[in-house]
Amino acid sequence: MVSLIATGGLGRFTTVVIDNKNTVRLGGVVPLGNKKIRDSVLGIMSHLNGAKFAVVADKSAKFSTVVEVMDSIRRSGATLVPPPRTDREESR
């Protein structure tokens, strides 16, 4: 799994999951069927949660799907930042 975090403030975050079939799901449960629905839902969630998202993609997910999701998050008003580093990564 690959994780990316988008944040625009403090508070909770919403998880967007891209599975091995390239299905984008909000919270890993609710499918976001197409680009219009995804843009609308992510825009609403951005206002509700302070523009914080965590994107989790399966290794076999298409890179183009990940880019589309990140673009939808950008349009929602969130700011993209790298995920926090773990202690193991910092010791390298």
Secondary structure, DSSP 8 states (H G I E B T S, - for coil): -EEEEEESSSS--EEEEE-TT--EEETTTEE--SHHHHHHHHHHHHHHHTS-EEEEE-TTS-HHHHHHHHHHHHHHT-EEE-----HHHHT-
